Amino acid sequence: MSKSENETTFAIGELAREFDITPRSIRFYEEQGLLSPTRTGQNRVYFNKDRVRLKLILRGKRLGFSLAEVKTLFDMYDSNPNSAVQLEAMLEMSEQKRAVLNQQLEDIQMLMTELDDVETRCREELAELKRGKIA
């Protein structure tokens, strides 16, 4: 971390270590238009804005948002930082994500019940077979 014109800057390696990701991941996010570091020769220089965006990208991924969805939110914010439109879009995306997760949860619960039934039947048949062989 270095100070330049009273603003903290970061090297790609520092951000990679801080967020426990590879520098290649950070370069990929840059290629996707999610980060835009400045350059000093061959080196990328990241400012706190880039660090915050990286944190938001990773949070979005953890919540199941695609990079395209994250980029849409960034674009909305860049065009109007105090936009109700951005917040409404985020709420809608969150509701959609929640609906998908709830459906997946229901599917998993149903599968768990089916597995319980299959295991019970297998144990019963196995017990019958063992009793038949012993008797």
C-alpha positions in Angstrom: 0.0 0.0 0.0 1.4 3.4 -0.9 0.4 7.0 -0.6 0.1 9.0 -3.8 -1.4 12.5 -3.8 -3.1 11.8 -0.5 -4.9 8.7 -1.8 -4.1 5.1 -0.9 -3.2 2.9 -3.7 -2.8 -0.9 -4.0 -0.9 -3.3 -6.2 -2.6 -6.2 -7.7 -0.8 -8.6 -5.4 -1.9 -6.7 -2.3 -5.6 -6.9 -3.4 -5.2 -10.6 -4.3 -3.8 -11.4 -0.9 -6.3 -9.3 1.0 -9.3 -11.0 -0.7 -7.7 -14.4 -1.0 -8.0 -14.6 -4.8 -5.5 -14.8 -7.6 -4.2 -11.8 -9.5 -5.6 -13.5 -12.6 -9.1 -13.2 -11.2 -8.6 -9.5 -10.7 -7.3 -9.1 -14.3 -10.4 -11.1 -15.4 -12.7 -8.6 -13.6 -10.8 -5.8 -15.3 -11.3 -7.5 -18.7 -15.1 -7.7 -17.9 -15.2 -4.0 -17.3 -15.8 -4.3 -13.6 -12.5 -2.7 -12.5 -10.5 0.0 -14.2 -7.1 0.6 -12.5 -4.7 3.2 -13.8 -1.4 2.2 -15.2 2.1 3.1 -14.3 4.2 1.6 -17.1 3.3 -2.1 -17.0 1.9 -2.0 -13.4 -1.7 -1.7 -12.5 -2.5 0.8 -9.8 -5.7 0.3 -7.8 -7.4 3.0 -5.7 -9.8 2.5 -2.9 -12.7 2.8 -5.3 -11.3 -0.3 -7.1 -10.8 -2.1 -3.8 -14.5 -1.4 -2.8 -15.7 -2.6 -6.2 -13.6 -5.8 -5.8 -15.2 -6.4 -2.5 -18.7 -5.9 -4.0 -17.9 -8.2 -6.9 -16.9 -11.0 -4.5 -20.0 -10.3 -2.3 -22.2 -10.5 -5.4 -20.6 -13.7 -6.5 -21.1 -15.2 -3.0 -24.8 -14.2 -3.2 -25.2 -15.9 -6.5 -25.2 -12.9 -8.8 -23.6 -13.1 -12.2 -20.8 -10.7 -13.2 -23.2 -9.3 -15.8 -25.7 -8.5 -13.0 -22.9 -6.9 -10.9 -21.8 -4.8 -13.9 -25.4 -3.6 -14.5 -25.5 -2.3 -10.9 -22.1 -0.7 -11.3 -23.2 1.0 -14.5 -26.3 2.3 -12.8 -24.2 3.6 -9.9 -21.7 5.3 -12.3 -24.4 7.1 -14.1 -26.1 8.3 -11.0 -24.5 7.5 -7.6 -27.7 8.3 -5.6 -30.1 6.5 -7.8 -33.3 5.0 -6.5 -33.3 3.0 -9.8 -30.1 1.2 -8.7 -31.7 0.3 -5.3 -34.9 -0.9 -7.0 -32.9 -3.0 -9.4 -30.9 -4.5 -6.5 -34.1 -5.3 -4.6 -35.6 -7.0 -7.7 -32.5 -9.0 -8.3 -32.4 -10.0 -4.7 -36.0 -11.1 -4.7 -35.4 -13.2 -7.8 -32.3 -14.8 -6.3 -34.3 -15.5 -3.1 -37.1 -17.2 -5.1 -34.5 -19.4 -6.9 -32.9 -20.4 -3.6 -36.2 -21.1 -2.0 -37.1 -23.4 -4.9 -33.7 -25.2 -4.6 -34.3 -25.6 -0.9 -37.7 -27.2 -1.4 -36.1 -29.5 -4.0 -33.3 -30.5 -1.6 -35.8 -31.2 1.2 -37.9 -33.3 -1.2 -34.8 -35.3 -2.2 -33.7 -35.7 1.4 -37.1 -37.2 2.2 -36.9 -39.6 -0.8 -33.4 -40.6 0.3 -34.7 -41.3 3.8 -37.4 -43.6 2.3 -34.9 -45.4 0.0 -32.5 -46.0 3.0 -35.4 -47.2 5.2 -36.5 -49.7 2.5 -33.0 -50.9 1.9 -32.4 -51.5 5.6 -35.7 -53.4 6.0 -34.9 -55.6 3.0 -31.3 -56.2 4.2 -32.6 -57.2 7.6 -35.1 -59.6 6.0 -32.3 -61.1 3.9 -30.1 -61.6 6.9 -32.9 -63.2 8.9 -33.6 -65.5 6.0 -30.0 -66.6 5.7 -29.6 -67.1 9.4 -32.8 -69.1 9.8 
